[in-house]
Amino acid sequence: MRYRRSQSFSLGSIGYLVVTNLILYIATSINDELIRFFGLQPASFWTRPWTIVTNLFIHDPFPGFWHILANMITLYFFGSYLIRLVGEKRFLITYFCGGILGNIFYMLLESSGPTAIGASGAVFAMAGALTVMRPKERVFIIPIPVPLPLWVAVIGGFLILSFFPYVAWQAHLGGLVFGLIAGYFFRRR
């Protein structure tokens, strides 16, 4: 008689990214000096080069939970879909390279700007890749009650978010550009 093996629990790369973001969110809620230590400040980048990556894991606990909530929900749904299409390695390359390119765009276009934090550039990289690979895929965007084509949701989301105060639209743009290029190469394969 054969018994089916039970599979061991694994967070996977998306789970690790979400857990790391949540742990650091709690840590920054307790000690907001961590935002200044891990956040990307264009003027001091050369003395704190690690921040080009660490800022992707930091979300400001003040004024609220919405920034990390939106990024982590989008990371989960878009990331899960992208992994199924291109695999975990290419997903991680898209996520981190898109986030880093977003940070480079932020530093180039906002050289004296405030501290940049958040995974939004990396999230837009995933969205850009999916937009090229599956542009007509229908998605729901809260609070819109009807599904939209993915390309409309991503481009529309980028444009709308660009007008919010204190939003690093430059990082979103850099991530989106990387994602669109990566999506083109993934689709060709």
C-alpha positions as CSV (number, residue, x, y, z in Angstrom):
1,M,0.0,0.0,0.0
2,R,1.3,3.4,-0.9
3,Y,0.8,6.6,1.0
4,R,1.0,10.0,-0.6
5,R,3.9,12.0,0.9
6,S,2.9,15.1,2.6
7,Q,4.7,18.1,1.2
8,S,6.6,20.2,3.7
9,F,5.6,23.8,4.1
10,S,7.6,26.4,2.2
11,L,7.1,30.1,2.0
12,G,8.8,30.5,-1.4
13,S,10.4,33.7,-2.5
14,I,7.2,35.7,-2.4
15,G,6.5,34.6,1.2
16,Y,10.0,35.5,2.3
17,L,9.7,38.9,0.6
18,V,6.3,39.6,2.3
19,V,7.5,38.3,5.8
20,T,10.7,40.4,5.5
21,N,8.7,43.5,4.6
22,L,6.3,42.9,7.5
23,I,9.0,42.4,10.1
24,L,10.8,45.5,9.0
25,Y,7.5,47.4,9.0
26,I,7.0,46.4,12.6
27,A,10.6,47.3,13.4
28,T,10.2,50.8,11.9
29,S,7.0,51.2,13.8
30,I,9.1,50.7,17.0
31,N,12.2,52.6,15.9
32,D,11.7,55.1,13.0
33,E,15.5,55.7,12.9
34,L,15.6,52.5,10.8
35,I,13.8,54.4,8.0
36,R,16.7,56.8,7.8
37,F,19.3,54.0,8.0
38,F,17.7,51.7,5.4
39,G,15.9,54.3,3.3
40,L,17.4,55.7,0.1
41,Q,18.6,59.3,0.3
42,P,19.9,60.5,-3.0
43,A,22.2,63.1,-1.4
44,S,23.9,60.5,0.8
45,F,23.9,57.5,-1.4
46,W,27.6,57.2,-1.9
47,T,28.1,57.0,1.9
48,R,25.2,54.5,2.3
49,P,25.2,52.4,-0.9
50,W,23.3,49.5,0.7
51,T,20.2,51.6,0.6
52,I,19.7,51.0,-3.1
53,V,18.4,47.6,-2.1
54,T,17.4,47.9,1.6
55,N,14.8,50.6,0.9
56,L,12.8,48.0,-1.1
57,F,12.0,46.4,2.3
58,I,11.0,49.6,4.2
59,H,7.6,51.1,4.4
60,D,6.7,54.1,6.5
61,P,4.4,53.2,9.4
62,F,3.2,56.8,9.5
63,P,0.6,57.8,8.3
64,G,-0.7,54.4,7.9
65,F,-0.7,50.8,6.8
66,W,-1.9,51.4,3.2
67,H,1.5,51.6,1.5
68,I,2.7,48.2,2.6
69,L,-0.7,46.7,2.3
70,A,-1.1,47.7,-1.4
71,N,2.5,46.6,-2.2
72,M,2.3,43.2,-0.5
73,I,-1.1,42.4,-2.0
74,T,0.1,43.3,-5.4
75,L,3.4,41.4,-4.8
76,Y,1.4,38.3,-3.9
77,F,-1.0,38.3,-6.8
78,F,1.3,39.6,-9.6
79,G,4.3,37.8,-8.2
80,S,2.5,34.4,-8.1
81,Y,1.3,34.8,-11.6
82,L,4.7,35.9,-12.9
83,I,6.5,33.0,-11.2
84,R,4.1,30.6,-12.9
85,L,4.9,32.2,-16.3
86,V,8.7,32.6,-16.0
87,G,9.9,30.8,-12.9
88,E,11.3,31.9,-9.6
89,K,14.7,32.9,-10.8
90,R,13.4,35.3,-13.5
91,F,10.8,36.6,-11.1
92,L,13.5,37.5,-8.6
93,I,15.7,39.1,-11.3
94,T,12.7,41.2,-12.4
95,Y,11.7,42.2,-8.8
96,F,15.2,43.2,-7.6
97,C,16.5,44.7,-10.9
98,G,13.3,46.6,-11.4
99,G,13.5,47.9,-7.8
100,I,17.1,48.9,-8.2
101,L,16.5,50.6,-11.6
102,G,13.5,52.4,-10.0
103,N,15.9,53.7,-7.3
104,I,18.4,54.8,-10.0
105,F,15.6,56.7,-11.8
106,Y,14.7,58.3,-8.5
107,M,18.2,59.4,-7.8
108,L,18.7,60.8,-11.3
109,L,15.4,62.6,-11.5
110,E,15.1,63.7,-7.8
111,S,18.7,64.2,-6.8
112,S,17.9,66.3,-3.7
113,G,14.7,64.5,-2.9
114,P,13.5,63.1,0.4
115,T,14.2,59.6,1.6
116,A,12.7,57.0,-0.8
117,I,11.2,53.8,0.7
118,G,9.0,51.0,-0.4
119,A,8.7,48.1,-2.8
120,S,6.7,50.0,-5.4
121,G,9.4,50.2,-8.1
122,A,9.9,46.4,-7.8
123,V,6.1,45.8,-7.9
124,F,5.8,48.0,-11.0
125,A,8.6,45.9,-12.6
126,M,6.4,42.8,-12.1
127,A,3.4,44.6,-13.4
128,G,5.3,45.8,-16.5
129,A,6.5,42.3,-17.3
130,L,3.0,40.9,-17.0
131,T,1.6,43.8,-19.1
132,V,3.7,42.8,-22.0
133,M,3.2,39.1,-21.5
134,R,-0.5,39.1,-20.8
135,P,-1.9,42.6,-21.7
136,K,-5.5,41.5,-22.1
137,E,-5.6,39.5,-18.8
138,R,-8.6,40.9,-16.8
139,V,-7.9,42.1,-13.3
140,F,-9.9,43.7,-10.5
141,I,-8.6,46.9,-9.0
142,I,-10.2,48.1,-5.8
143,P,-12.6,50.0,-5.8
144,I,-13.5,49.6,-9.5
145,P,-16.3,47.0,-9.6
146,V,-15.5,45.6,-13.1
147,P,-12.4,43.8,-14.4
148,L,-10.0,45.8,-16.5
149,P,-7.4,44.7,-19.0
150,L,-4.1,44.4,-17.2
151,W,-2.4,47.0,-19.4
152,V,-5.1,49.5,-18.5
153,A,-4.8,48.8,-14.8
154,V,-1.1,49.1,-14.7
155,I,-0.7,52.2,-16.9
156,G,-3.7,53.8,-15.2
157,G,-2.4,53.0,-11.8
158,F,1.0,54.4,-12.7
159,L,-0.6,57.7,-13.9
160,I,-3.0,58.1,-11.0
161,L,-0.3,57.3,-8.4
162,S,2.0,59.8,-10.0
163,F,-0.2,62.7,-8.9
164,F,-0.3,61.7,-5.2
165,P,1.9,63.8,-3.0
166,Y,5.0,62.2,-1.5
167,V,5.0,59.4,-4.2
168,A,8.3,58.6,-5.8
169,W,6.8,58.4,-9.3
170,Q,10.4,58.2,-10.6
171,A,10.9,54.9,-8.9
172,H,7.6,53.6,-10.3
173,L,8.7,54.7,-13.8
174,G,12.1,53.0,-13.5
175,G,10.5,49.7,-12.3
176,L,7.9,49.8,-15.0
177,V,10.4,50.4,-17.7
178,F,12.5,47.5,-16.5
179,G,9.5,45.3,-16.3
180,L,8.3,46.2,-19.8
181,I,11.7,45.3,-21.2
182,A,11.9,42.1,-19.2
183,G,8.4,41.1,-20.3
184,Y,9.4,41.6,-24.0
185,F,12.3,39.2,-23.6
186,F,10.3,36.7,-21.6
187,R,7.5,36.7,-24.2
188,R,10.0,36.1,-27.0
189,R,11.1,32.9,-25.2
